[in-house]
Amino acid sequence: MKLVPIEDVRSLPRPPIGELLDEAIKLLRTCRVTETIQLDEGYNVCLADYKRFHALKILGVRFIPASINCRERVDLSLEDLGFREDLDFNPMKVCRNHTELIKACWPTPLIRLNSLSSGSREVWAKLEYLNPFSNSIKDRIGWYMIIDALENGRILHGTRSIYEASSTNTGIALSCIGKSLNLKTRIYLPRTVQRCSDIYLRLLGSEVIRVQEQLTVEAINLVRQDSIRDNALHIDQFENDANFICHLRYTSKELDYQLKSIGLKPRRIICALGTSGHASAISFYFKNRYGDEVEVVGVQPANDETIPGMRRVETGMKWIHYVKIDHVVDVTRREAIEGLTKVSSMDGLPIGLSSGAIIAGLEKLSERDGVSVLVFPDHFYKYAEAFLNCTQL
Ligand code: PLP
């Protein structure tokens, strides 16, 4: 048996997400590997092992235990294979490129919210606005979807443009990361998005198309048709498994090790729902590692309400169907602004509207004892227009 760096190994393309997750479940539940992966002399994975290989890859190990032309029994933990090493990247934060810059910001900080913690209740927040490009959780998937497309040959020589529908954050992330790789970006913004988004995106060199639709996801067919016509890549955060995989490999793992480092066991984790990428990955990771002792709560806009970046489950989400979300809580825009105002003014944190919705979601839960972890997707600077006519302030 030898440990082989994962980037030295060649395999068939990633299997469909359902089959991949079946393999990942086995690994996450035990956190151990009991058999080597069989390779040939050219380091190609044998057919029987390719799903297990990809499951190890999406969990972010650095090495795989391999044997040439045979399989052997082993007993190795995921940590023996470098599972944690993604998190110890670049401590001096000196960056040669965009990939190093984004990774230098990880893990994003976890902070205790004093305004909401007391007695048996502890509330902690993961600050995703400390990502470097869009100042949002969407930097993660913007970066990973592009890297994944390059790795899997979806960005070819003839395809130098990326088209995407976004409510701003993914658009900014793709614009920045695309620019660093000489890729053009065209972003489709629904009519409900604040006007300053056009300016931010144009400043970053992107083309902006305003569409009549209210929700980002409703513009998908148009983006798909245009991308086929123009030989561009529709990166499609709503269907692209790299979205979910990125949050499994990085966001969830970070949170797990951050909580472990201070000896905390979460009772619940609360996330805003948009594509469902981060909520689904967090649920998949924590429930397979720790079972139903960790509840996962999704927050969605109440009927006929808009909260930027968020939408209702029934509008269609891909990965939520592979995982368990214990509660889905409805929040109005007004309640989201109240939540935002509370944490901004009492904890001194400039959180965005979907983060405010998460605060409101927490306050609506009947059971709130124990440790609650909130994932705050972005900050309030982008939403000044939403506050201009707001009588609550
Ligand atoms: N909050 C904000 C501000 C967002 O931009 C998004 C997604 O666009 C979300 C929450 C939802 O995240 P996800 O798409 O991972 O469900």
Boltz pocket constraint, residues with backbone or C-beta under 6 A from the ligand:
constraints:
  - pocket:
      binder: B
      contacts: [[A, 136], [A, 138], [A, 167], [A, 169], [A, 170], [A, 272], [A, 273], [A, 274], [A, 275], [A, 276], [A, 277], [A, 278], [A, 279], [A, 308], [A, 309], [A, 310], [A, 352], [A, 354], [A, 355], [A, 377], [A, 378]]
      max_distance: 6.0
